[in-house]
Amino acid sequence: MQQQARPDPPMSLPTEQAGKPADRRRTIILAALKFLVSLAAFWLVLRAVDFHDVLRQFEAADPTWMAFAFVALIVHFVLVVWRWDYVLERFYGLRLGARRLSLVFGLGEVLGPALPSFVGMDVVRTLALAGTAPLITIAKAVTVDRVIGLVALLVMIALSVPFFAVVVNSGPALLLVAAIGIGGLIAYFIGLQTGPILARIPALGSGLAKLVAELRRVSYDGRAMAVLIGSGLAVHISSVLIFWCAARMLGGALGAVPCLLIMPTAMLIASVPISLGGWGVREGALVAGFALVGADPENVVAASICFGLSGIVSGAIGIAAWPLLPRIAVTENPAP
């Protein structure tokens, strides 16, 4: 029987007030450090390229490739919203509707470039839906969606290893890609077994063990994982297409195959929450990666900037689509 979801009861005010000053200081310090990392990484990248040449590429952008990039961006947005909707309904019995999810994800994408990598975007998604369902449920769904998306990226990197050896490089770069892709997948599945060990850690242990148990529940559902990994691969391929179209739009000669082999590892490196929105770190990883195939570094940097800004355009698409999509009531059913 369907019933309207109820929000969790509010936390006690004294507890909130006691933690606010220290939490605020920590948040400010971490944000400042991430900003400095982005600034330093960008400075290192721009020292190695001709900044004026980077800017010059934007003056002669090809509208045809711009249109292709826009189509890839729409496909990307539809896929990520659909996957999140699938996670919410399949594992948590929540049916929130594409209208609401499109708006919330759009807001996260618009704010994402100024937030710590993907983490800030996920906080936006969680808080924006806090009034429609229990906060802990939304937080679990957002975390599962993000982690399984990263697992799909690891799968994509692992599958690229033999092709990377032939097309790009068979030396130390190949070992790095293999270690990240194959090693990352092995580490993930070993990590799913560590719940009892994590539970013994003081203070944080209980929460970490519950998170591992949640990921284990999802990861051991074979049919659902096939859907999630498949849709995750489609999401990441659409991201590669956006970058490739941006590079061609700006007059570059990057091939689609090298982009498919190099871009996933760079995206994974940029997802580490040490900078704001991955800025600087992403550009450095891409310049280093595409140097293996002799790509023009100025074109790579310019395309990476377009790729980073595409999140804002993607968010605008979601926000613009919000009033056009059908409104549905929030429903909560027992999860299978």
C-alpha positions in Angstrom: 0.0 0.0 0.0 1.4 3.4 -1.0 1.9 6.1 1.6 3.3 9.6 1.6 6.9 9.7 2.7 7.5 11.6 6.0 10.7 13.5 6.7 12.9 12.5 9.6 12.3 14.3 12.9 14.6 17.3 13.4 17.8 16.9 15.5 17.9 18.5 18.9 18.8 22.1 18.7 21.6 22.0 21.4 23.5 19.3 19.6 23.3 21.3 16.3 24.4 24.5 18.0 27.3 22.9 19.8 28.7 21.5 16.6 28.2 24.5 14.3 31.2 26.8 15.0 33.7 24.0 14.7 32.0 22.5 11.6 31.9 26.0 10.0 35.6 26.6 10.6 36.5 23.1 9.2 34.3 23.7 6.2 35.9 27.0 5.5 39.4 25.6 5.9 38.7 22.7 3.6 37.1 24.9 1.0 40.1 27.2 1.1 42.5 24.3 0.7 40.6 22.9 -2.3 40.6 26.4 -3.9 44.4 26.6 -3.4 44.8 23.1 -4.9 42.7 24.1 -8.0 44.7 27.4 -8.3 48.0 25.7 -8.0 47.1 22.9 -10.5 45.8 25.5 -13.0 48.9 27.5 -12.6 51.1 24.5 -13.3 49.0 23.6 -16.4 49.0 27.2 -17.8 52.8 27.4 -17.4 53.1 24.6 -19.8 50.8 26.0 -22.5 50.3 29.2 -24.4 47.3 30.8 -22.6 46.7 33.2 -25.5 46.4 30.3 -27.9 44.0 28.6 -25.6 41.8 31.7 -25.6 42.2 32.1 -29.4 40.6 28.7 -30.0 37.3 29.9 -28.6 37.0 32.7 -31.2 36.6 30.2 -34.1 34.4 27.6 -32.5 32.7 25.3 -35.0 28.9 25.5 -34.6 28.4 22.0 -36.0 30.6 20.4 -33.4 29.0 22.6 -30.8 25.6 21.2 -31.8 26.9 17.6 -31.5 28.3 18.4 -28.0 24.9 19.8 -27.0 23.1 16.6 -28.1 25.7 14.5 -26.2 25.1 16.7 -23.1 21.3 16.2 -23.3 21.8 12.4 -23.6 24.2 12.5 -20.6 21.7 14.4 -18.5 18.8 12.1 -19.3 21.0 9.0 -18.5 22.2 10.3 -15.1 18.7 11.3 -14.0 17.3 8.0 -15.1 20.0 6.0 -13.3 19.3 8.0 -10.1 15.6 7.4 -10.4 16.3 3.7 -10.8 18.4 3.5 -7.7 15.7 5.4 -5.6 12.9 3.1 -6.8 14.7 -0.2 -7.0 16.5 -0.1 -3.6 14.6 2.4 -1.5 11.0 2.1 -2.9 10.9 5.9 -3.6 9.2 7.2 -6.7 10.0 10.9 -6.9 9.4 11.5 -10.6 11.6 12.8 -13.4 10.3 16.4 -12.8 11.6 16.7 -9.3 14.9 14.8 -10.0 15.6 16.9 -13.1 15.3 20.1 -11.1 17.4 18.8 -8.2 20.1 17.3 -10.4 20.1 20.5 -12.5 20.8 22.6 -9.4 23.6 20.3 -8.4 25.2 20.6 -11.8 24.9 24.4 -11.8 26.6 24.6 -8.4 29.0 21.7 -9.0 31.9 23.7 -10.7 32.3 25.8 -7.5 32.0 22.8 -5.1 34.6 20.1 -4.0 34.5 17.8 -7.0 31.4 15.5 -7.0 31.0 15.6 -3.2 29.5 19.1 -3.1 27.1 18.2 -5.9 25.9 15.2 -3.9 25.4 17.3 -0.8 23.2 19.6 -2.9 21.2 16.6 -4.2 20.7 15.3 -0.7 19.6 18.6 0.9 17.3 19.5 -2.0 15.3 16.4 -1.4 15.4 16.4 2.3 11.7 17.5 2.6 10.4 14.8 0.2 11.6 11.7 1.9 13.7 10.7 5.0 17.1 12.4 4.8 19.0 9.2 5.6 17.3 7.4 2.8 18.1 10.1 0.3 21.7 10.2 1.5 22.0 6.5 1.0 20.6 6.7 -2.5 22.9 9.5 -3.5 25.9 7.7 -2.1 25.0 4.4 -3.8 24.4 6.2 -7.1 27.8 8.0 -6.9 29.8 4.9 -5.8 28.3 2.6 -8.4 28.9 5.3 -11.0 32.6 5.3 -10.0 32.6 1.5 -10.2 31.3 1.7 -13.7 34.1 4.1 -14.5 36.6 1.5 -13.1 35.0 -1.1 -15.3 35.5 1.2 -18.3 39.1 1.8 -17.4 39.8 -1.9 -16.9 38.2 -2.9 -20.2 40.4 -0.3 -22.0 43.7 -1.8 -20.8 44.4 -4.0 -23.8 43.4 -1.3 -26.2 45.4 1.3 -24.3 48.5 -0.9 -24.8 48.1 -1.1 -28.5 46.8 2.5 -29.3 48.4 4.7 -26.7 51.3 3.4 -24.6 52.7 0.1 -23.4 55.0 1.5 -20.8 54.5 3.0 -17.3 51.3 4.7 -18.4 49.8 1.3 -19.2 50.7 0.0 -15.7 49.1 3.1 -14.1 45.9 2.6 -16.1 45.8 -1.1 -15.3 46.5 -0.5 -11.6 43.7 2.1 -11.4 41.1 0.1 -13.3 41.8 -3.5 -12.4 43.3 -2.7 -9.0 40.4 -0.4 -8.2 37.8 -3.1 -8.9 39.6 -5.6 -6.8 39.9 -3.1 -3.9 36.2 -2.3 -4.2 35.1 -5.9 -3.8 37.6 -6.6 -1.0 36.2 -3.4 0.7 32.7 -4.9 0.6 33.9 -7.6 3.0 35.4 -5.2 5.6 32.2 -4.2 7.4 32.9 -6.2 10.6 36.5 -4.7 10.7 35.3 -1.1 10.1 32.6 -1.5 12.9 35.4 -1.7 15.4 36.7 1.8 14.6 35.8 4.3 17.4 33.2 7.0 16.5 33.1 6.5 12.8 33.1 2.7 12.6 29.4 2.1 12.9 28.5 4.5 10.1 31.2 3.1 7.8 30.1 -0.4 8.4 26.5 0.5 7.6 27.6 2.2 4.3 29.6 -0.9 3.3 26.6 -3.1 4.1 24.4 -0.8 1.9 26.9 -1.0 -1.0 27.2 -4.8 -0.5 23.4 -5.2 -0.7 23.3 -3.3 -4.0 26.5 -4.9 -5.5 25.2 -8.4 -4.9 22.0 -7.8 -6.8 23.2 -9.2 -10.1 20.3 -8.0 -12.3 20.3 -4.4 -10.8 24.1 -4.2 -11.1 23.9 -5.1 -14.8 21.5 -2.3 -15.3 23.6 0.2 -13.2 26.9 -0.7 -14.7 25.5 -0.7 -18.2 23.8 2.7 -17.7 27.0 4.0 -16.0 29.1 3.0 -19.0 26.7 4.9 -21.2 27.0 7.9 -19.0 30.8 7.9 -19.1 30.8 7.3 -22.9 28.6 10.4 -23.3 31.0 12.4 -21.1 33.9 11.3 -23.4 31.8 12.4 -26.4 31.2 15.8 -24.9 34.9 16.3 -24.4 35.7 15.0 -27.9 33.1 17.2 -29.5 34.5 20.2 -27.5 38.0 19.5 -28.8 36.9 19.2 -32.4 34.7 22.3 -32.0 37.8 24.3 -31.1 39.8 23.1 -34.1 41.6 20.1 -32.5 42.4 16.9 -34.3 41.8 14.5 -31.3 40.6 11.0 -32.4 37.6 9.4 -30.7 39.4 6.2 -29.8 42.3 8.0 -27.9 39.6 10.0 -26.1 37.8 6.8 -25.1 41.1 5.3 -23.8 42.5 8.4 -22.0 39.6 10.4 -20.8 38.1 7.8 -18.2 41.3 7.7 -16.1 41.5 11.5 -16.2 37.8 11.7 -15.1 38.5 9.4 -12.2 41.5 11.4 -11.1 39.5 14.6 -11.3 36.7 13.0 -9.1 39.1 12.9 -6.1 37.7 15.7 -3.8 40.9 17.6 -3.5 39.9 20.6 -5.7 36.9 22.7 -6.5 34.8 20.9 -9.2 37.9 19.0 -10.3 39.3 22.3 -11.8 43.0 22.2 -12.4 43.4 18.6 -11.5 41.3 17.5 -14.5 43.3 19.8 -16.9 46.6 18.5 -15.6 45.6 14.9 -16.0 44.2 15.4 -19.5 47.3 17.3 -20.7 49.6 14.5 -19.3 47.4 11.8 -20.8 47.0 13.2 -24.2 50.7 14.0 -24.4 51.1 10.3 -24.9 49.5 10.6 -28.3 51.0 13.9 -29.3 47.9 16.0 -28.9 48.0 19.8 -28.9 48.1 20.8 -25.1 46.4 24.1 -25.8 43.5 22.3 -27.5 43.3 19.8 -24.6 43.1 22.6 -22.0 40.5 24.5 -24.0 38.4 21.4 -24.4 38.7 20.6 -20.7 37.5 24.1 -19.8 34.5 23.6 -22.1 33.9 20.1 -20.5 34.0 21.6 -17.0 31.6 24.4 -17.9 29.3 21.9 -19.6 28.0 21.0 -16.2 26.4 24.4 -15.9 24.8 24.0 -19.3 23.6 20.5 -18.3 22.1 21.9 -15.1 20.4 24.6 -17.0 18.8 22.0 -19.3 17.5 20.2 -16.2 16.1 23.4 -14.7 14.5 24.4 -18.0 12.9 20.9 -18.4 11.5 21.0 -14.9 8.2 22.9 -15.7 7.7 20.9 -18.8 7.7 17.5 -17.1 4.6 15.9 -15.5 4.1 16.4 -11.8 3.6 13.3 -9.7 3.0 12.7 -6.0 5.9 11.3 -4.0 5.3 7.7 -3.1 7.2 5.2 -0.9 6.8 1.5 -1.3 8.7 -1.3 0.5 12.0 -1.9 -1.3 12.5 -5.5 -2.6 
